[in-house]
């Protein structure tokens, strides 16, 4: 993606005639990067969290707040999967302007990324009660 963007910048600002395919391909790759990257960030626990609020709470309430947050993320993922699949199906007959790829390839990033995030969130929810049990036993 970096190479494609570099070609776009050189074409636009040095040659004053960028290849048309570079912008479209970079946009498609960036879309996939965002949705798959969000899943990876969730796996590494690098999503933005209102940690100040949760850290001020007692252990049990903080754990409950995290559980509620994970549940809300799972619900959002289910909504993204539902509407992403619909968008992917509806975009199958429409092609991108320059590369003439089915738009469904672009839109497929939404349900795939959301499914990966959902699986990771379920894993976090599944592990969380075990961690709370260990915390209360010690």
C-alpha positions, 0 to 999 in steps of 0.5 A: 500500500505504501508503494502504491501511495508513493506512486500516486504522490510522485505521479500527482506532484512530480509528473502532474499525471498520476496513474488512475488505478493507484488511488482506487487500489490504495483506497481498497487496501486501506479499507481492508487495513482498517477493518482487519487492523481493528481486529488485530488491535482488539487482540492486542488490547490496544483499542481506546479505553476509558481506563480512567473511569474503569481504574477508579472503580473497585475491582468487581465493578471495574470487571463488570464495566469491562464485561459490559464494554465487551458485550457492547462491542460484540453487539456492534460487531453483529450489526456490522456483520449483518449490514456488511453482508447486505452491502457486500451482496448488493455491491456484487453487480457494481464495479469500481470505476477504474479497476472494474473490480466488483464492489463486493470485494471492497465491501467484504472487508466490513463483515470479515473484519467485524467477524474477526473482531467478534471472535476476539471479543468472544474470546475476551468475554470467555476469559474474563470470568476466569480472570475474575474468579482468580482475582477473588480467590487470591 
